Amino acid sequence: MQNEINDCPQNNVILYTFKDDGIDWTSKIINGSQCKVAELPMSEITPEVIINGIIMVYVSLNIEDPNSWSALPVSVLDGDHRIRLSYGIVTRKILLRASKIDLSVIPSKDIAFRVVVIQDSTKKATQLDLLNYNETMNFLNEGIS
């Protein structure tokens, strides 16, 4: 799977970008609905991080635009189709889920996912609007104290 670790000035923060050309989507029925699912391996997601940290997943349909990231879950348009993207967290991986009426085209090859893992959250970090990717990145670049 193709992914890249992005630079982050905080030593307790991991930032990965997964591009769709390296994500293996498979069809699955979840709660009676047809979906596509994929696993993003993340060895940094330990039971301790799940309990004490913060894990956020963002999606971009245009990775070249630094302001195009949206927090999951989200509904996005891919051509004429609406895709519902969501995720789950388990030890050592992120589980992506995509659903829409025409599953043959989920998801676009131009889609990318960014996973932000704050291994040990602080009170200041828990007050962030984590749904706002730019606010989260500004906070991380300023430092967690």
BELMO-V578750 format. One record per residue. N is the residue number from 1. RES is the residue in three letters. PHI is phi in whole degrees, -180 to 180 (none if undefined). PSI is psi as a letter, one per 40 degrees, with the letter a starting at -180 (999 if undefined). Layout:
N&RES&PHI&PSI + N&RES&PHI&PSI
This chain:
1&MET&none&h + 2&GLN&-82&h + 3&ASN&-151&i + 4&GLU&-136&i + 5&ILE&-91&h + 6&ASN&-96&i + 7&ASP&-66&h + 8&CYS&-144&h + 9&PRO&-70&e + 10&GLN&-96&h + 11&ASN&-78&e + 12&ASN&-104&e + 13&VAL&-122&h + 14&ILE&-117&h + 15&LEU&-131&h + 16&TYR&-112&i + 17&THR&-119&h + 18&PHE&-112&h + 19&LYS&-94&i + 20&ASP&-62&d + 21&ASP&-66&e + 22&GLY&-113&e + 23&ILE&-103&h + 24&ASP&-96&h + 25&TRP&-89&h + 26&THR&-128&i + 27&SER&-79&i + 28&LYS&-158&i + 29&ILE&-103&h + 30&ILE&-124&h + 31&ASN&52&f + 32&GLY&82&e + 33&SER&-113&h + 34&GLN&-73&h + 35&CYS&-139&i + 36&LYS&-116&h + 37&VAL&-130&i + 38&ALA&-149&i + 39&GLU&-113&h + 40&LEU&-109&h + 41&PRO&-69&h + 42&MET&-144&g + 43&SER&-62&e + 44&GLU&-75&e + 45&ILE&-86&g + 46&THR&-101&i + 47&PRO&-56&d + 48&GLU&-65&d + 49&VAL&-68&d + 50&ILE&-62&d + 51&ILE&-80&d + 52&ASN&-107&e + 53&GLY&-107&a + 54&ILE&-128&h + 55&ILE&-128&h + 56&MET&-127&i + 57&VAL&-124&h + 58&TYR&-122&i + 59&VAL&-129&i + 60&SER&-137&h + 61&LEU&-94&e + 62&ASN&-146&g + 63&ILE&-65&e + 64&GLU&-73&d + 65&ASP&-94&h + 66&PRO&-66&e + 67&ASN&-103&e + 68&SER&-98&e + 69&TRP&-85&h + 70&SER&-126&i + 71&ALA&-72&i + 72&LEU&-85&i + 73&PRO&-78&i + 74&VAL&-156&i + 75&SER&-108&h + 76&VAL&-129&i + 77&LEU&-94&h + 78&ASP&-123&g + 79&GLY&69&b + 80&ASP&-95&e + 81&HIS&-114&i + 82&ARG&-96&h + 83&ILE&-112&h + 84&ARG&-101&h + 85&LEU&-113&h + 86&SER&-145&i + 87&TYR&-149&i + 88&GLY&-130&i + 89&ILE&-122&h + 90&VAL&-134&i + 91&THR&-55&h + 92&ARG&72&e + 93&LYS&-164&i + 94&ILE&-107&h + 95&LEU&-105&h + 96&LEU&-91&i + 97&ARG&-132&h + 98&ALA&-131&h + 99&SER&-144&i + 100&LYS&-170&i + 101&ILE&-65&d + 102&ASP&-104&g + 103&LEU&-73&e + 104&SER&-67&e + 105&VAL&-117&f + 106&ILE&-90&h + 107&PRO&-94&i + 108&SER&-65&i + 109&LYS&-71&e + 110&ASP&-90&e + 111&ILE&-81&i + 112&ALA&-141&i + 113&PHE&-121&i + 114&ARG&-122&h + 115&VAL&-110&h + 116&VAL&-112&h + 117&VAL&-118&h + 118&ILE&-101&h + 119&GLN&-66&d + 120&ASP&-139&g + 121&SER&-74&i + 122&THR&-107&i + 123&LYS&-59&d + 124&LYS&-62&d + 125&ALA&-67&d + 126&THR&-73&e + 127&GLN&-91&e + 128&LEU&-70&i + 129&ASP&-87&g + 130&LEU&-66&e + 131&LEU&-73&e + 132&ASN&-97&h + 133&TYR&-59&d + 134&ASN&-64&d + 135&GLU&-64&d + 136&THR&-62&d + 137&MET&-67&d + 138&ASN&-61&d + 139&PHE&-61&d + 140&LEU&-67&d + 141&ASN&-70&d + 142&GLU&-78&d + 143&GLY&111&i + 144&ILE&-98&h + 145&SER&-135&999
